[in-house]
Amino acid sequence: MTAKQLVVGIDGTAAGVAALRWAVGQARATGASVLAIAVSEPPFPVAGGAEVAGGYVAQPVLDDAQLTAAAEAWLTEAIGAVPAEGAQAVDRQVRHGDAATVLLEAADDADLLVLGNHGRGGLAGALTGSVAQRCAHHATCPLVLVPGPEEG
């Protein structure tokens, strides 16, 4: 079976760029289309907030506009890192929500989901709730994990 639609998760890391490069190479070889998705996740509260009706409401670190701008920047950087002829074939989207959930929903309409592998397995992966692990368990299409560059 030849993949026609590749969905790539972009997260602002070198592993995400490696995933996009791999997907663009596959698309050039097979004629598939590439959809690069950066997810603007809900802001995390921090210890700086206000007391409301006797309770404490934390304020987010970043607002939605800042998170969306960051996701747009990730896409621009990743697409800029692929060869020009490949970059022209990449569709881009910023979506909002939990990264794994958003990518799994996008993968429902795809032939292949491509993610960068950060190598955070074991305890670090368990503590951070690895997006790749969640996608591997729940994706309805094949998943490719592309290793990022080794960090020295």
Buried (B, 14 or more C-beta within 10 A) or exposed (E): EEBEBBBBBBBBBBBBBBBBBBBBEBBBEBEBBBBBBBBBBEBEEEEEEEEEEEEEEEEBEBEEEEBBBBBBEBBEBBBEBBEEEBBEBBEBBBBEEBBBBBBBBBBEEBBBBBBBBBBBEEEEBEEEEBBBBBBBEEBEBEBBBBEBEEEE
